[in-house]
Amino acid sequence: MAQRRGDGIGSRGVTRRDVLKLGAAIGPSILLPGWSERVLAQDAYPTRAIDILYGFGAGSSGDLTCRLTAAYLRKKWNVAINVINKPGGNTVPANLDLYNAKPDGYTLMGDPPGSSSMLAAVVKNLPFKVMDRTFIAMIATNSLLLVVPPTSPIKTLKDLADEVKRNPEQFTWTSQGGAATSDLVFRKFAKAIGVDISKTKPVTARGTPEIATLTAGGQVKVGVLIIATALAPIQAGLIRPLALAAAERSPSLPDVPTGAEQGYPTISTLSFTGISGPPKLPSYIVDKWNVALQEMLKDREIISQLNKIGSIPFYMNAREFRQYIMDEAALVEKLYG
């Protein structure tokens, strides 16, 4: 009996069914070159030290959050994870290091608003596009606080508004060069009271610890700090809090009212810390970080350590984090434009 064409192998011809049977027998790694290598790379990562760049100085909540993350993952993955502070230049130098890095997961960035959602509005003609990076996850937030020297006659935000309006050219406030949430808070306040911020006198600080020092020493009339940095000098009587730039009061400072409670709801600002990578970071690396970060943010010790620096766990996955950056960047552009 003659064989029907396409039913067999060899002289009978090869059918699609035969190919599928052969694939099942010899495995996909032979039929799909490179597939097994990618699976092995995904399972193996990381195999060496990871650098987390941070575009601001040491001691801020973002820096400390990155260090907590590094310590947790160092134990989990059994590799060195280094947090490298690279302050200055409105985070452009740190960003350039990230964008020039190989997309292999071994150079990443601790990414607060100043190096991401605020950057394009503050620094024109950037040598890169913010949205080209790979956003991995948001991991924590921290509330911001307006503070004054302990002997200041300014007691409320209304007092502060009156003082700024009285003589804006002589009104001093702490700035981190523009690309920082502390700058964003005061810009929001200036807009709320109808003052042209370009007429005021910003005093540049290299980081939040220096903001506390400038304010305590009376070198500025108002400073903006994260709670993590503000708590110790407040408790020591070196600075005095005016208002939280947040939607709700903080358990760390329950007696300090929010801006909304004093009639200035628009100053509310979310200071976040996220993790980002260079452009075209493989999805398996993004996924591995997200799984690990979600586990970390459920760890009681990590939660406790974050709370001690005034932060709370606040997880967004890669897609949500990217969308948040896009939305906030649009708002900041209007404010700085």
C-alpha positions as CSV (number, residue, x, y, z in Angstrom):
1,M,0.0,0.0,0.0
2,A,1.5,3.3,-1.0
3,Q,2.4,5.8,1.7
4,R,0.4,9.1,1.7
5,R,2.7,12.1,1.2
6,G,3.5,14.0,4.4
7,D,2.7,11.1,6.8
8,G,6.2,10.0,7.5
9,I,9.9,10.9,7.8
10,G,12.8,10.4,5.3
11,S,11.7,9.5,1.8
12,R,8.1,10.2,2.8
13,G,8.8,13.9,3.6
14,V,8.7,15.8,7.0
15,T,5.5,17.1,8.4
16,R,4.9,19.8,11.0
17,R,3.8,17.0,13.4
18,D,7.2,15.3,13.0
19,V,9.0,18.6,13.8
20,L,7.0,19.0,17.0
21,K,7.7,15.4,18.0
22,L,11.4,15.9,17.4
23,G,11.4,19.1,19.4
24,A,9.8,17.4,22.3
25,A,12.3,14.7,22.2
26,I,15.5,16.7,21.9
27,G,14.5,19.8,23.9
28,P,14.0,23.5,23.0
29,S,17.6,24.5,23.6
30,I,18.7,22.9,20.3
31,L,15.8,24.2,18.3
32,L,16.0,27.7,19.7
33,P,19.7,28.8,19.8
34,G,20.5,31.1,22.7
35,W,17.3,30.3,24.6
36,S,19.0,28.1,27.2
37,E,21.8,30.7,27.6
38,R,19.1,33.3,28.5
39,V,17.5,31.0,31.0
40,L,20.8,30.3,32.6
41,A,21.7,34.0,32.8
42,Q,18.3,34.8,34.4
43,D,18.8,32.1,37.0
44,A,22.4,33.1,37.7
45,Y,21.9,36.8,38.1
46,P,23.5,38.4,40.0
47,T,27.0,36.8,40.0
48,R,29.1,39.8,41.0
49,A,29.0,43.2,42.7
50,I,26.2,45.6,41.9
51,D,26.6,49.4,42.1
52,I,23.6,51.6,43.0
53,L,24.4,55.2,42.1
54,Y,22.8,58.0,44.0
55,G,22.9,61.5,42.7
56,F,22.8,63.2,46.1
57,G,24.9,63.2,49.2
58,A,24.9,60.7,52.1
59,G,22.4,60.9,54.9
60,S,19.1,61.7,53.1
61,S,16.1,59.3,53.3
62,G,16.8,58.2,49.8
63,D,20.4,57.4,50.5
64,L,19.5,55.5,53.6
65,T,16.7,53.6,51.8
66,C,19.2,52.6,49.2
67,R,21.6,51.4,51.9
68,L,18.9,49.4,53.6
69,T,18.0,47.8,50.2
70,A,21.6,47.0,49.5
71,A,22.1,45.3,52.9
72,Y,18.9,43.2,52.5
73,L,19.8,42.1,49.0
74,R,23.4,41.5,49.9
75,K,22.3,38.8,52.2
76,K,19.6,37.4,49.9
77,W,21.8,37.2,46.8
78,N,25.2,36.8,48.4
79,V,26.9,39.4,46.4
80,A,28.3,42.8,47.2
81,I,26.0,45.7,46.6
82,N,27.6,49.2,46.8
83,V,25.8,52.5,47.2
84,I,27.8,55.2,45.4
85,N,27.0,58.8,46.2
86,K,27.7,61.1,43.3
87,P,26.2,64.5,44.3
88,G,26.3,67.7,42.2
89,G,25.3,68.9,38.8
90,N,21.6,68.4,39.5
91,T,22.2,64.6,39.3
92,V,23.3,64.8,35.6
93,P,26.8,63.3,36.2
94,A,25.2,60.3,38.1
95,N,22.6,59.9,35.4
96,L,25.3,59.9,32.7
97,D,27.0,57.1,34.5
98,L,23.8,55.2,34.5
99,Y,23.0,55.8,30.8
100,N,26.5,54.9,29.8
101,A,26.4,51.6,31.8
102,K,26.0,48.2,30.1
103,P,22.3,47.1,30.6
104,D,23.3,44.0,32.5
105,G,21.9,44.8,36.0
106,Y,25.2,45.6,37.6
107,T,24.9,49.4,37.5
108,L,21.6,50.8,38.7
109,M,20.4,54.0,40.4
110,G,18.5,55.0,43.5
111,D,16.0,57.3,41.8
112,P,14.2,60.1,43.8
113,P,12.2,62.9,42.1
114,G,15.4,65.1,41.7
115,S,17.0,62.7,39.4
116,S,13.9,61.6,37.5
117,S,10.5,63.4,37.5
118,M,11.9,66.9,38.2
119,L,15.1,66.8,36.2
120,A,13.9,67.8,32.7
121,A,12.1,70.8,34.1
122,V,15.1,72.0,36.1
123,V,17.9,71.2,33.5
124,K,17.2,72.2,30.0
125,N,18.8,70.4,27.0
126,L,19.7,67.2,29.0
127,P,22.2,65.0,27.1
128,F,19.7,62.1,27.6
129,K,16.0,61.5,27.8
130,V,14.7,60.7,31.3
131,M,12.1,58.3,30.0
132,D,14.7,56.2,28.2
133,R,15.9,54.7,31.4
134,T,14.4,51.5,32.7
135,F,12.2,52.2,35.7
136,I,12.3,49.1,38.0
137,A,10.2,49.9,41.1
138,M,9.3,52.6,43.7
139,I,10.0,51.3,47.2
140,A,9.5,54.0,49.8
141,T,8.3,57.5,50.5
142,N,9.1,60.2,53.0
143,S,7.2,63.3,54.2
144,L,8.7,66.8,53.9
145,L,8.6,69.5,56.5
146,L,9.0,73.3,56.5
147,V,11.3,74.4,59.4
148,V,12.6,77.7,60.8
149,P,15.3,78.7,63.3
150,P,14.1,78.2,66.9
151,T,14.1,82.0,67.6
152,S,12.2,82.9,64.4
153,P,9.1,85.1,64.8
154,I,7.5,82.9,62.1
155,K,5.0,80.6,63.8
156,T,2.6,79.6,61.0
157,L,2.5,79.3,57.2
158,K,0.5,82.6,57.3
159,D,3.4,84.3,59.1
160,L,5.7,82.8,56.5
161,A,3.6,84.1,53.6
162,D,3.5,87.5,55.1
163,E,7.3,87.5,55.5
164,V,8.0,86.4,51.9
165,K,5.5,89.0,50.5
166,R,7.0,91.8,52.7
167,N,10.4,91.7,51.1
168,P,10.9,88.8,48.6
169,E,14.3,90.1,47.4
170,Q,15.7,89.5,50.9
171,F,13.9,86.3,51.8
172,T,16.3,83.4,52.1
173,W,15.4,79.7,51.8
174,T,17.3,76.5,51.4
175,S,17.8,75.1,47.9
176,Q,19.5,72.0,46.6
177,G,20.1,73.5,43.2
178,G,16.6,73.0,41.8
179,A,16.3,69.3,41.3
180,A,15.1,68.3,44.7
181,T,11.8,67.9,46.4
182,S,12.8,70.5,49.0
183,D,13.0,73.0,46.2
184,L,9.7,71.8,44.8
185,V,7.9,72.4,48.1
186,F,9.0,76.0,48.4
187,R,8.2,76.7,44.7
188,K,4.7,75.4,45.4
189,F,4.4,77.6,48.4
190,A,5.6,80.7,46.5
191,K,3.1,80.0,43.7
192,A,0.3,79.5,46.3
193,I,1.0,83.0,47.8
194,G,1.5,84.7,44.4
195,V,5.2,85.4,44.8
196,D,7.7,85.3,41.9
197,I,10.3,82.8,43.2
198,S,13.0,84.3,41.0
199,K,12.8,87.4,43.2
200,T,13.7,85.5,46.3
201,K,17.2,84.4,47.6
202,P,17.8,80.7,47.6
203,V,20.8,79.5,49.6
204,T,22.3,76.3,48.1
205,A,23.0,73.3,50.3
206,R,24.8,70.2,49.3
207,G,22.3,67.9,51.1
208,T,19.6,67.7,53.8
209,P,22.1,67.6,56.7
210,E,23.4,71.0,55.5
211,I,19.9,72.3,55.2
212,A,19.4,71.6,58.9
213,T,22.6,73.3,59.8
214,L,21.8,76.4,57.7
215,T,18.4,76.7,59.3
216,A,19.6,76.1,62.8
217,G,22.2,78.8,62.4
218,G,19.7,81.3,61.2
219,Q,21.5,81.6,57.8
220,V,18.1,81.1,56.1
221,K,14.6,82.1,57.1
222,V,13.1,78.8,56.2
223,G,14.3,75.4,55.3
224,V,12.6,72.3,53.8
225,L,13.7,68.9,55.2
226,I,12.6,65.3,55.1
227,I,11.4,64.1,58.5
228,A,14.3,61.7,58.7
229,T,16.7,64.6,58.8
230,A,14.5,66.9,60.8
231,L,13.7,64.7,63.8
232,A,16.9,64.9,65.7
233,P,17.5,68.7,65.4
234,I,13.8,69.3,66.2
235,Q,14.1,67.2,69.4
236,A,17.3,69.0,70.3
237,G,15.6,72.4,69.9
238,L,17.9,73.4,67.1
239,I,15.0,74.0,64.6
240,R,11.3,74.4,64.8
241,P,8.7,72.8,62.5
242,L,6.1,74.9,60.8
243,A,4.1,72.4,58.6
244,L,4.2,69.1,56.9
245,A,4.1,69.2,53.1
246,A,2.0,66.0,53.2
247,A,-1.6,64.9,53.0
248,E,-1.7,63.6,56.6
249,R,0.1,64.3,59.9
250,S,3.1,62.1,60.7
251,P,3.2,59.7,63.6
252,S,6.7,60.9,64.3
253,L,5.5,64.5,64.7
254,P,1.8,64.3,65.6
255,D,1.5,67.9,66.8
256,V,2.8,69.4,63.6
257,P,-0.1,70.4,61.3
258,T,-0.1,69.8,57.5
259,G,-0.1,72.6,54.9
260,A,-3.7,71.8,54.1
261,E,-4.7,72.3,57.8
262,Q,-3.2,75.8,57.6
263,G,-4.8,76.7,54.3
264,Y,-2.1,75.7,51.8
265,P,-3.0,72.2,50.4
266,T,-1.0,72.6,47.2
267,I,2.4,72.3,49.0
268,S,1.8,68.6,49.6
269,T,4.7,66.8,47.9
270,L,5.7,63.1,47.8
271,S,9.4,62.4,48.3
272,F,10.0,58.9,47.0
273,T,12.8,56.6,46.4
274,G,12.8,54.2,43.5
275,I,15.3,51.9,41.7
276,S,16.0,52.4,38.0
277,G,18.4,51.0,35.4
278,P,20.0,52.0,32.1
279,P,18.0,51.9,28.9
280,K,17.1,48.5,27.6
281,L,17.6,46.6,30.8
282,P,16.4,43.0,30.2
283,S,12.9,42.2,31.6
284,Y,14.2,39.2,33.6
285,I,16.4,41.5,35.6
286,V,13.5,44.0,36.2
287,D,11.3,41.0,37.3
288,K,14.0,39.6,39.6
289,W,14.4,43.0,41.4
290,N,10.6,43.4,41.7
291,V,10.2,40.0,43.3
292,A,13.0,40.7,45.8
293,L,11.8,44.2,46.6
294,Q,8.3,43.0,47.3
295,E,9.7,40.4,49.7
296,M,11.9,43.1,51.3
297,L,9.0,45.5,51.9
298,K,7.1,42.8,53.8
299,D,10.1,42.2,56.1
300,R,9.3,43.5,59.6
301,E,12.9,44.5,60.3
302,I,13.1,46.5,57.0
303,I,9.7,48.2,57.8
304,S,11.0,49.1,61.3
305,Q,14.3,50.5,59.9
306,L,12.4,52.5,57.2
307,N,10.1,54.0,59.9
308,K,13.2,55.0,62.0
309,I,14.3,57.2,59.1
310,G,10.8,58.7,58.6
311,S,10.0,56.5,55.6
312,I,7.2,54.1,54.8
313,P,7.2,51.2,52.4
314,F,5.5,52.3,49.2
315,Y,5.7,49.8,46.3
316,M,5.0,50.5,42.7
317,N,5.9,48.0,40.0
318,A,7.9,49.0,36.9
319,R,4.9,50.0,34.8
320,E,3.2,52.0,37.7
321,F,6.5,53.7,38.6
322,R,7.1,54.8,35.0
323,Q,3.6,56.2,34.7
324,Y,4.0,58.1,38.0
325,I,7.2,59.7,36.7
326,M,5.5,60.8,33.5
327,D,2.5,62.3,35.3
328,E,4.7,64.1,37.9
329,A,7.1,65.4,35.3
330,A,4.2,67.1,33.5
331,L,3.1,68.8,36.7
332,V,6.6,69.9,37.5
333,E,7.1,71.3,34.0
334,K,4.1,73.6,34.5
335,L,5.5,74.8,37.9
336,Y,9.0,75.4,36.7
337,G,8.1,76.6,33.2
